Amino acid sequence: MQEHLTLNAILLLISGLISCIASMIAWRRSMPGSFTLSLLLLSMAIWSFFYAFDWLPISGSLKFLVPNLTYIGVIAVPSFFLIFALNFTNHGERSNPRLLAALAVEPVITLILVWTNKVHHLVFQSVNLINQNNIASLQLEHGPWYSVNLVYSYIVILAGFVVLTYGMLRASPLLRNQYRIILFASFLPWGLNIVSEYSLGTSQFDLTPLMFGLSGILFTYSVIRNRFMNIIPVARSHIIESMSDGVLVIDTQNRIVDINPAMENFLNQKPTSFLGKSVSEILEIWLDQNDVLTSEQEAWTELRIPNAPSRYLDLRITPLYDDFERLNGRLMVFRDVTERKQIEKRLRSANDRLQLQLIEIGTLQSKLRSQAIKDPLTDLFNRRYLDETLDRELARAAREGYPVCVIMLDIDHFKKVNDTYGHEAGDFILKALAKTLSGRNRRGDFVCRFGGEEFVVVMPNMAVDTAYKRAEDLRTALNSLHIPYGQLNLTITISMGIASYPANGEDRESILRAADHAMYAAKKAGRDHILTYDVLQSQRQTLTD
């Protein structure tokens, strides 16, 4: 018998130690619900530890203290169990100070009555010390308040089980296994407590604290192995329930197992009416591709709700797996992107208008650029373009060592044409001259209207002799030109002066000046004449000599 009593003590101490370790593990999790779970397990450990002293060979005077100490855990366990259940199911707001104070009233009264039992004997009518195999143990005869406390404790514990069961029924499949472990671990000691309280046997040993150790093992397993508290549904009522995005949870058969209130905005019906139904049946008018419901990879798609006006949804489907990498269901999140679509449409329209404006601006810039460098009457380059381009051409010629010839030409007696036939006739002549000059250019040459009836032809990489032959060809073509004006055919003659870089000047001003001098010398020589600046210089030298 002594061995039996000692074995009871050992089992109770082991149970208490396991509960204590589980309490410390839960305490260190620092997750919602872990604090109350830690207190619950600590209360179980206190119950087991002090109850073990009743089965140890200690003095009788100490044995009378066992009920006083054991009841610290006895009265705390039911209340902490209910508070833990509320926190675990995200009803922590209901465990407010008023509820905590109400739950503390009966336990505190019971503890006081236990400690003062010698005065009133309401909890235990008698407490006797019996001797079995030289080990003293207590024999307790229960009083009326014991039954009151027992009924109260069962009511509080039952409330905790109701809260957990309700939470499990509303939980997604991913969390239901976690609820089952908690319910099973919690039921073990209370089931055996009922057996111990109403057993027809004569055994004085209470099995309840012995099962605390097994419950502690299950809690510890959940904490360490199943990562309990890491996937606790934190504030689901505040997050999922209040989300503006619609949320559906479906099982592997594509049946709806969970749905949040926001889906009412998309389905126009109470969300709870869709629980248990096939998601394909509910969303058949939305989903064009059913393969998104069978894919085991995360998928995105866009839906259009054919309402008036139309609405657009982004749908994200995420597969849910259990700890063994088995598909457990899918999470579907619907987000209303109608406003974004409207903004995108407005942006595309604005972008199209901007593109048109950019094209118009580019066209306008091109026109402005053309107007800045082109003569509006003849469509030849103007004096500004000549200044800019000739400077660049002379700089390139200096680097690469080739000559640049410039022909300056002027229409003979052009003032007489204007005076005789009018300025309109003069404009016709200028246009015809410009067209002829442009049509007889090499690639790389350019023609400019220098001013009035004067024109300049720039011919890079051309010797003076070759430039003179080109000028003769131009003069012949222009002399044979007949310009229709009304009933008349107008003709013209041209005087030309030719200068060359670097022989006749090393910059734009000197080259143009040399060509201008040669041109006016050609006019003085009788017009309809071509003269190079080199010949002009020779003539001047001859006259000087």
C-alpha positions in Angstrom: 0.0 0.0 0.0 2.9 2.3 0.8 4.2 1.8 -2.8 0.8 2.6 -4.2 0.7 5.8 -2.2 4.2 6.8 -3.3 3.4 6.0 -6.9 0.4 8.4 -6.7 2.6 11.1 -5.4 5.2 10.6 -8.1 2.6 10.7 -10.9 1.1 13.9 -9.5 4.5 15.5 -9.2 5.3 14.5 -12.8 1.9 15.9 -13.9 2.5 19.2 -12.1 6.0 19.4 -13.5 4.7 18.9 -17.1 2.0 21.5 -16.5 4.6 23.9 -15.2 6.9 23.4 -18.2 4.0 23.9 -20.6 3.1 27.1 -18.7 6.6 28.5 -19.2 6.5 27.6 -22.9 3.1 29.3 -23.4 4.4 32.3 -21.5 7.3 32.7 -23.8 5.2 32.6 -27.0 4.1 36.2 -26.4 1.0 35.7 -28.7 -2.6 36.5 -28.1 -4.1 34.0 -25.6 -0.7 32.7 -24.5 -0.8 34.7 -21.2 -4.1 33.2 -20.0 -3.1 29.7 -21.2 0.1 30.1 -19.2 -2.0 31.0 -16.1 -4.3 28.1 -16.7 -1.4 25.6 -16.9 0.2 27.2 -13.8 -3.1 26.7 -11.9 -3.1 23.1 -13.0 0.5 22.7 -11.8 -0.4 24.2 -8.4 -3.3 21.8 -8.0 -1.1 18.8 -8.9 1.9 19.7 -6.8 0.0 20.4 -3.6 -2.4 17.5 -4.0 0.7 15.2 -4.3 1.6 16.1 -0.6 -1.4 14.2 0.5 0.2 11.1 -0.8 3.7 11.7 0.6 5.0 10.4 3.9 5.0 13.8 5.7 3.8 14.8 9.2 0.1 14.9 9.9 0.1 18.6 10.8 1.4 19.5 7.3 -1.3 17.2 5.8 -4.0 19.5 7.2 -2.6 22.4 5.0 -3.0 20.4 1.8 -6.6 21.4 1.1 -5.8 25.1 1.8 -3.0 25.1 -0.7 -4.5 22.8 -3.3 -7.6 24.9 -3.5 -5.6 27.8 -4.8 -5.3 25.9 -8.1 -8.8 24.3 -7.8 -10.7 27.5 -7.7 -8.5 29.2 -10.4 -8.6 26.6 -13.1 -12.3 27.0 -14.2 -12.1 30.8 -14.5 -8.8 30.8 -16.4 -10.1 28.1 -18.7 -13.1 30.3 -19.7 -10.9 33.4 -20.1 -8.5 31.4 -22.2 -11.4 30.1 -24.4 -12.6 33.7 -25.0 -9.2 34.9 -25.9 -8.4 31.9 -28.1 -11.6 32.4 -30.1 -11.0 36.2 -30.4 -13.6 37.2 -28.0 -11.1 38.8 -25.7 -13.1 42.0 -25.6 -15.7 40.1 -23.6 -13.2 39.2 -20.9 -13.5 42.8 -19.7 -12.8 43.8 -16.1 -16.4 43.4 -15.1 -16.4 39.8 -16.3 -13.1 39.1 -14.6 -14.5 40.5 -11.4 -17.6 38.4 -11.6 -15.6 35.3 -12.3 -13.4 36.0 -9.2 -16.3 36.4 -6.7 -17.2 32.7 -6.2 -13.6 31.4 -6.3 -12.4 34.0 -3.7 -15.4 33.2 -1.4 -14.6 29.5 -1.8 -10.9 30.0 -1.0 -11.8 32.0 2.1 -14.3 29.3 3.2 -11.7 26.6 2.7 -9.1 28.5 4.8 -11.8 29.1 7.6 -13.4 25.8 7.3 -12.7 24.9 11.0 -15.2 27.7 12.0 -18.2 26.8 9.8 -17.5 23.4 8.1 -19.3 24.6 5.0 -16.7 23.1 2.6 -15.7 20.0 4.5 -17.9 18.7 7.3 -15.0 16.7 8.6 -11.3 16.4 7.9 -9.8 13.2 9.3 -6.3 11.9 9.2 -6.2 8.1 8.7 -3.1 6.0 8.8 -2.4 3.5 6.1 0.9 1.6 6.2 2.5 4.2 8.4 1.6 7.0 5.9 -1.0 9.5 7.0 -3.6 10.7 4.5 -6.7 12.9 4.7 -10.2 11.7 4.6 -12.6 14.5 3.6 -16.3 14.6 4.0 -17.8 17.2 1.7 -20.0 20.0 3.0 -22.8 22.0 1.3 -20.5 24.7 -0.2 -18.4 22.0 -1.8 -21.4 21.1 -4.0 -22.0 24.8 -4.7 -18.4 25.3 -5.9 -18.6 22.1 -7.9 -21.7 23.1 -9.8 -20.3 26.7 -10.3 -17.0 25.2 -11.7 -18.9 22.9 -14.0 -21.0 25.8 -15.3 -17.9 27.9 -16.0 -16.0 25.0 -17.6 -19.1 24.2 -19.7 -19.2 27.8 -20.9 -15.6 27.5 -21.9 -16.3 24.4 -24.0 -19.3 26.1 -25.6 -17.1 29.0 -26.6 -14.4 26.7 -28.1 -17.0 24.5 -29.9 -18.6 27.6 -31.4 -15.2 28.9 -32.5 -14.4 25.5 -34.1 -17.6 25.4 -36.1 -17.0 28.9 -37.4 -13.2 28.3 -38.1 -11.8 27.6 -41.5 -10.6 24.1 -42.2 -7.0 25.2 -41.6 -7.7 26.0 -38.0 -10.2 23.3 -37.0 -7.5 20.7 -36.3 -6.0 23.2 -33.8 -9.4 23.6 -32.1 -9.8 19.8 -31.9 -6.5 19.5 -30.0 -7.4 22.2 -27.6 -10.9 20.7 -26.9 -9.4 17.2 -26.4 -6.6 18.4 -24.1 -9.2 20.4 -22.1 -11.7 17.6 -21.9 -9.4 14.9 -20.4 -9.1 16.3 -16.9 -12.8 17.3 -16.7 -14.0 14.1 -17.9 -12.0 12.2 -15.3 -13.1 14.8 -12.7 -16.8 13.8 -13.3 -15.8 10.2 -13.0 -13.9 10.9 -9.7 -16.8 12.9 -8.2 -19.6 10.5 -9.0 -17.7 7.2 -9.0 -19.4 4.4 -7.1 -16.0 3.2 -6.0 -14.3 3.8 -2.7 -11.1 5.2 -4.0 -10.0 8.5 -2.4 -7.6 9.3 -5.3 -8.7 12.2 -7.5 -7.7 11.5 -11.1 -8.3 15.1 -12.2 -4.8 16.6 -11.5 -3.2 13.4 -12.9 -4.7 14.2 -16.3 -3.3 17.8 -16.1 0.0 16.3 -17.2 -1.4 14.7 -20.3 -3.2 18.0 -21.1 0.1 19.8 -20.6 1.8 17.4 -23.0 -0.8 18.1 -25.7 -0.5 21.8 -25.2 3.3 21.6 -25.3 3.1 19.4 -28.5 0.8 22.0 -30.1 3.1 24.8 -29.1 6.4 23.2 -30.3 5.4 20.8 -33.1 2.2 22.3 -34.5 3.2 25.9 -33.9 0.1 26.5 -31.8 -0.3 30.3 -31.2 1.5 31.1 -34.5 -1.6 30.5 -36.6 -4.1 31.5 -33.9 -6.9 33.5 -35.7 -5.8 36.8 -34.4 -8.7 39.3 -34.2 -10.6 37.6 -37.1 -13.7 39.5 -36.1 -11.8 42.8 -36.4 -9.9 42.0 -39.6 -11.7 39.4 -41.8 -15.2 40.5 -40.8 -14.5 44.2 -41.3 -12.5 43.8 -44.5 -13.9 45.7 -47.5 -12.5 42.9 -49.7 -14.7 39.8 -50.1 -13.2 36.6 -48.6 -14.2 33.0 -49.4 -12.7 29.9 -48.0 -13.4 26.7 -50.0 -12.5 23.1 -49.3 -11.0 20.6 -51.7 -14.4 19.9 -53.2 -14.8 23.7 -53.9 -17.6 24.0 -51.3 -17.8 27.3 -49.4 -16.8 26.7 -45.7 -16.3 30.3 -44.7 -17.3 33.7 -46.0 -17.1 37.3 -44.7 -19.8 39.9 -44.7 -18.2 42.0 -47.5 -19.2 39.3 -50.0 -22.8 40.6 -49.6 -21.8 43.6 -51.6 -20.7 41.4 -54.5 -23.4 38.7 -54.3 -26.3 40.8 -53.2 -27.4 38.1 -50.7 -26.7 37.2 -47.1 -23.2 35.5 -47.1 -24.4 32.8 -44.7 -26.8 31.5 -47.3 -23.9 30.3 -49.4 -22.2 28.2 -46.8 -21.8 24.6 -48.0 -22.7 25.4 -51.6 -20.4 24.9 -54.6 -18.4 28.0 -55.4 -18.7 27.2 -59.1 -22.5 27.4 -58.8 -22.3 30.7 -57.0 -19.7 32.3 -59.3 -20.6 30.7 -62.7 -21.6 34.0 -64.2 -18.3 35.5 -63.2 -15.7 32.8 -63.9 -14.9 32.1 -67.5 -12.1 29.7 -66.6 -12.8 27.0 -64.1 -9.1 25.9 -64.1 -8.4 28.7 -61.6 -10.4 26.6 -59.1 -8.3 23.5 -59.7 -4.9 25.0 -59.8 -2.6 24.2 -56.9 -0.6 27.4 -57.5 -1.5 30.9 -56.5 -3.6 32.5 -59.3 -4.9 35.9 -60.2 -7.8 36.7 -62.6 -10.1 39.7 -63.3 -13.8 39.4 -63.2 -16.6 41.6 -64.5 -19.9 41.6 -62.7 -22.7 42.2 -65.3 -24.6 44.7 -63.3 -25.7 48.1 -64.3 -23.3 49.8 -64.2 -20.7 47.1 -64.6 -18.2 46.4 -61.8 -14.8 44.9 -62.0 -13.1 42.6 -59.4 -9.6 41.3 -58.9 -9.7 37.7 -57.7 -6.7 36.2 -56.0 -6.8 32.4 -55.2 -4.3 31.0 -52.7 -4.1 27.3 -52.0 -4.1 26.3 -48.3 -1.9 23.3 -47.2 -1.7 21.4 -44.0 1.5 20.5 -42.1 1.9 17.4 -44.4 1.8 19.6 -47.6 -1.6 18.3 -48.5 -4.1 20.6 -50.1 -6.6 21.6 -47.5 -8.7 24.2 -49.4 -8.3 27.6 -51.1 -8.6 31.2 -50.0 -10.4 33.5 -52.4 -10.0 37.3 -52.0 -12.2 39.6 -54.1 -11.3 43.2 -54.5 -13.5 45.8 -56.1 -11.3 47.6 -58.7 -14.1 49.4 -60.5 -12.8 52.8 -59.5 -9.2 51.9 -60.5 -10.5 50.7 -63.9 -12.3 54.0 -64.4 -9.2 55.9 -63.4 -7.2 53.8 -65.9 -9.7 54.5 -68.6 -9.5 58.2 -67.9 -5.7 58.0 -67.9 -5.6 56.2 -71.2 -7.9 58.8 -72.7 -5.8 61.6 -71.2 -2.7 59.8 -72.5 -4.2 59.6 -76.0 -5.0 63.3 -76.0 -1.5 64.0 -74.7 0.0 61.9 -77.6 -2.0 63.9 -80.1 -0.9 67.1 -78.5 2.7 66.0 -78.6 2.4 65.1 -82.3 0.8 68.6 -82.9 3.6 70.2 -80.9 6.2 68.2 -82.8 4.6 69.3 -86.1 4.4 72.9 -84.9 8.1 72.8 -83.8 9.0 71.4 -87.1 7.2 74.2 -88.8 8.7 76.7 -86.6 12.1 75.3 -87.2 11.5 75.4 -90.9 10.3 78.9 -90.7 13.3 79.9 -88.7 15.8 78.5 -91.4 13.7 78.7 -94.6 12.8 81.6 -96.9 9.0 81.7 -97.1 8.9 82.7 -100.7 11.4 80.4 -102.4 11.5 77.7 -99.7 15.3 77.9 -99.8 17.5 78.2 -96.7 17.8 81.7 -95.4 20.7 83.9 -94.3 20.5 82.6 -90.7 20.9 79.0 -91.9 23.8 80.1 -94.1 25.6 81.7 -91.2 25.3 78.7 -88.9 25.9 76.0 -91.5 28.8 77.6 -93.4 30.7 78.1 -90.1 30.3 74.3 -89.3 31.3 73.4 -92.9 34.5 75.5 -92.8 35.4 74.0 -89.4 35.0 70.5 -90.8 37.0 71.5 -94.0 39.8 72.8 -91.8 40.0 69.5 -89.8 39.8 67.2 -92.9 41.8 69.5 -95.3 39.4 70.0 -98.2 38.4 73.2 -100.1 34.9 74.8 -100.0 33.7 76.9 -102.9 31.0 79.5 -102.6 29.0 80.9 -105.6 27.2 84.2 -105.1 24.8 85.0 -107.9 22.5 87.9 -108.6 19.7 88.4 -111.2 20.6 91.1 -113.7 18.3 94.1 -113.9 15.9 92.6 -111.4 14.7 96.1 -110.4 13.7 96.8 -114.0 11.6 93.6 -114.0 9.7 94.7 -110.8 9.2 98.2 -112.2 8.0 96.9 -115.6 5.9 93.9 -114.7 5.3 94.4 -111.0 6.5 92.6 -107.8 4.3 89.6 -108.5 6.3 88.9 -111.7 9.5 89.3 -109.7 8.3 86.7 -107.2 7.6 84.3 -110.0 11.2 84.8 -111.3 12.6 84.2 -107.8 10.7 81.0 -107.3 11.7 79.7 -110.7 15.3 80.5 -110.0 15.2 78.8 -106.6 13.6 75.6 -108.2 16.4 75.5 -110.8 19.2 76.0 -108.3 17.7 73.3 -105.9 17.4 70.8 -108.8 21.0 71.1 -109.8 22.7 70.5 -106.4 25.0 67.7 -105.4 24.2 65.8 -102.2 25.9 67.9 -99.5 25.6 71.2 -101.3 23.1 73.8 -100.1 21.5 76.9 -101.6 20.4 79.9 -99.6 18.6 83.1 -100.4 21.1 85.7 -99.3 18.8 88.7 -99.6 16.6 90.3 -102.3 17.6 88.8 -105.7 21.0 87.5 -104.4 21.6 83.7 -103.8 24.5 81.7 -102.4 25.4 78.1 -103.4 27.9 76.4 -101.0 29.8 73.4 -102.5 32.0 71.6 -100.0 35.1 69.6 -101.2 35.1 71.2 -104.6 38.0 72.9 -106.4 37.6 76.3 -108.0 37.9 75.0 -111.6 35.1 72.4 -111.0 33.0 75.1 -109.3 33.5 77.3 -112.4 32.2 74.6 -114.7 29.2 74.1 -112.4 28.5 77.8 -112.5 28.6 77.8 -116.3 26.1 75.0 -116.4 23.8 76.9 -114.0 24.2 80.1 -116.1 23.3 78.2 -119.3 20.3 76.6 -117.7 19.0 79.9 -116.2 19.5 81.7 -119.5 17.4 79.2 -121.3 14.7 79.4 -118.6 11.3 80.8 -119.8 9.0 81.8 -116.9 5.3 82.0 -117.8 3.6 85.1 -116.4 0.2 85.8 -117.8 0.6 86.1 -121.6 4.4 86.6 -121.2 7.4 84.4 -121.0 10.0 86.1 -118.8 13.7 85.4 -119.2 16.7 86.4 -117.0 20.4 86.5 -117.0 22.7 85.9 -114.0 26.0 87.4 -112.8 28.1 85.1 -110.5 31.1 85.5 -108.3 33.1 82.5 -107.0 35.4 82.4 -103.9 37.2 79.4 -102.4 38.3 78.4 -98.9 41.0 78.6 -97.8 42.6 80.3 -100.8 40.3 83.4 -100.7 39.5 83.5 -97.0 39.6 81.5 -93.8 36.3 82.4 -92.3 32.7 82.9 -93.3 32.8 86.7 -93.6 35.9 86.8 -95.7 34.7 84.0 -98.1 31.3 85.7 -98.6 33.0 89.1 -99.0 35.3 87.7 -101.7 32.4 86.0 -103.6 30.4 89.2 -103.4 33.3 91.3 -104.8 33.7 88.8 -107.6 30.0 88.9 -108.4 29.9 92.7 -108.6 33.0 92.7 -110.7 31.1 90.3 -113.1 28.2 92.8 -113.2 30.6 95.6 -114.1 32.1 93.5 -116.8 28.8 93.5 -118.7 26.5 91.2 -116.6 25.6 87.6 -117.6 29.1 86.8 -116.6 31.0 84.6 -114.2 34.2 85.7 -112.4 36.3 84.0 -109.8 37.9 85.9 -107.0 41.3 84.7 -108.1 40.8 86.1 -111.6 39.6 89.4 -110.0 42.7 89.6 -107.9 44.9 88.9 -111.0 43.1 91.7 -112.9 43.6 94.1 -110.1 47.3 93.1 -109.9 47.7 93.7 -113.7 46.1 97.1 -113.4 48.4 98.0 -110.5 51.4 96.9 -112.4 
